Structure formats: structure tokens, C-alpha cells
Amino acid sequence: MIRINENYTKLKASYLFSDIAKRVNAYVAANPDKPIIKLGIGDVTEPLPQVCVEALHAATDEMADRATFKGYGPEQGYAFLREAIAKHDYAARGCAIEADEIFVSDGSKCDCGNIQEIFGTDIRLAIPDPVYPVYVDTNVMAGRTGANVDGRYAGVTYLESTPDNGYVPSIPATGADLIYLCFPNNPTGAVATKAQLEAWVAYAKANQAIILFDSAYEAFIRDPEIPHSIYEIEGAREVAIEFRSFSKIAGFTGTRCAYTVVPKALQAFDSAGKAHSVHALWNRRHTTKFNGVAYPIQKAAAAIYTDAGQAQTKALCDFYLGNAKLIRDAMTSLGYSCIGGDNAPYIWINTGKDSWAFFDDLLNKAQVVCTPGAGFGKCGEGHVRISAFNSRANVETALARIAQALK
Ligand code: PLP
């Protein structure tokens, strides 16, 4: 008899976005004359930068010509893109990352979900709370956790991000072999200082652990003191994998391109204590299970690294950060304590009340949709996330309504 992977039955259904949709739909049905503004989603709203569109068109024309047509490409990505990434995202910041340590993919979601496959099933996990849910759920699917009891899976060390620690978790007293970190953070928008990251790298080195560093929102960092990459920390090449995405920096959420850095210095051990190259393991996994990103899409991504591309993507991120500043300032002046929005496109608001009750207030009184923090984990209770991904006009209208409703 065919049987299922029973680990899937442990997954707590993610009701967050369907619950939000249900409440919004019910409100719209009862109030058809009151237009809703959605500041809940993490998807971008602005079109692709012009350089990317031009590169896409040109590469599509190449595919139409026998002389320049491309069939299967290298699974790890074309050299032109890997080299541009190594030069602009790493060498330019003093990080020694080689082009062949970069694996181009169709998304950080896939990469930070799939990476756990190459590690043992009996390793100890440390995962943030609140969290981008992919980190937890993929480990549940792989059987690294027990049952979910009261919103938490047995066998996971939760790295709590709270007002008390400025939403940057410190190193847990319990041991951890695989540590997920995300800065700038989704959902909190918090960033980690160099000293905070140094402490994590030192811990990983001392404990033969590996850090999975998700920096999907790196392009939003404006504070010059905040590291953009874990590899700005000395020794991180031996203990960290980094995930980056073009989704938010250049509006690629529908176009799909991202990359993962796996340094060759990184080692993990078998049950006999023998060291293995993590780069070789990931290369094996990637080339076996992934076909590579479409050539025109990689050309569009590479265009980001031209001078015009750098200017256009900076302008795009600055635009969203302009929205974020308006949101943060408005919520602060209404008396709420907020984090994020200055180096991240998310503002995390300490509501002082149940996060769903605050969500309902904003929906019913201001017709604005936010995301209740409880949906991101236990520590998200009492908070909501407001996203800066929207048009300026929508943000301004939403904030005027919120000010009227909550004053
Ligand atoms: N990591 C974080 C923290 C995210 O918030 C997201 C998307 O929202 C991703 C990764 C996924 O990025 P991608 O679109 O490249 O799959």
C-alpha cells in the first residue's frame, strides 16, 4: 500500500493569509462602497527596471536565432551572472567569494527550503520566532521535529525576537547545529550589527555549526554600519551559507531569480566524524534536482549590475523605503513603538493588544489590511507587520485613514 510521508501530518496548516482573505472578503461583501487598501502583502508592486526589460527583450531575440540560441544551460547559472554577483555583491564589499561558490536559482524560498536536505536528520535546529515560515515547515517535512504543541514544534530551539532584545535574538543556551538567521528580517524589519553577527559566527565556529543567513532584503540597508553580507564577518566563509534574491531588489517576484552562496571552505561531518565539503554536496543536489534559470531571466538579472541597473534598482528600493518612512513616522506619532522600515521594507508595530484584534480594528475602521504578527510565530503576538510594497498614493491614503481611525 502506498503510504505518505507522515511528517506532513505534523504541519500546522498556515491559516494566516487565508484567514486574512476570509475577513477581508466578508468586510468587502458587507461594505461594497468602502475600498480596501492592502498593506499586508510581501509582494512588490512596481514594474521591472528598464535595464532588465531591455535585457529580457534582447535575450529573447537571441533565443530566436539559430546562431545565438541556448538550450540547457549550466545548472549553477551562467558565468556572466555568477561573475557579476561575485564582483559587485561580494568583492566590492571586501568579501572573498568566488564566482563558482555562487549557485543561481529560481528563488530564495526554494533554496532556503531545500538546503536542509544535505544535512543529517538528527541535527539540532535553531530557528527565529517570529519567522519566515519556510525555515520551519521544510524541517518539519524532513522529520527533524516532533509534533506541534501550542504553536511550537518539539525539537526546535526558537530564537525569540522580542522588544526586550530589540528583536535580534541572542545565542541560545541549548546547542544548535543548523542556525537560521534573517537580516534585514521578515517580518520584523530588524537588522543585526556587526558585533551581533560576529557573536553568531564565533558560536558556529566553536560548535562546528552552520549558519543559514537569509539576506533577501539586503538591498534595503541604508545604515553604513550594518553588514550586508555574513561574509563581511571574519571567518564566516567556514561557517555560513548565504541566500540572496532579486525578488525585492528589482521586482523579480514574478520573473524569478535568486542565488545561494556556498563557500568551498564550508565543511560538515558524517557520523564517523569525517569532514565533507558542503559545496560539493550542494552542487550534487543542485545539478541533480534543478535545471537552471532561463537564459533571458539570467540576462535580465545581470543587467542589474550595470551602472544604469545599479541606479534603477537603488531608486526602486529608495521608493519603497520612502513608503516605509511614512508608515513608521505615522505609526510612531500615533504612539506605537515600531521597528523596521529604515533598513527594511517592513514595519513591525508593537500594538499593545491582540494582533488579530488590531487587524480587525484597522480593517473595520480604516479599511486597511495589515498582517497579524501571531501568524509568524508565538513572539509575533501583540504585533502587526505593515509592508511598504505599494504605490505612494495608496500608502498616503491608508495612513490618513489610520490616523483618523486610531487617533
Ligand atoms: N526569504 C525571505 C525572508 C523572504 O521574505 C522571501 C520572500 O518573501 C524569500 C526569502 C523568498 O524570496 P524569493 O522570491 O527569491 O523566493
Residues whose N, C-alpha, C, O or C-beta is under 5 A from the ligand:
A	BS01	PLP	G42 G107 S108 K109 C110 Y132 C182 N186 D214 A216 S245 S247 C257 A258
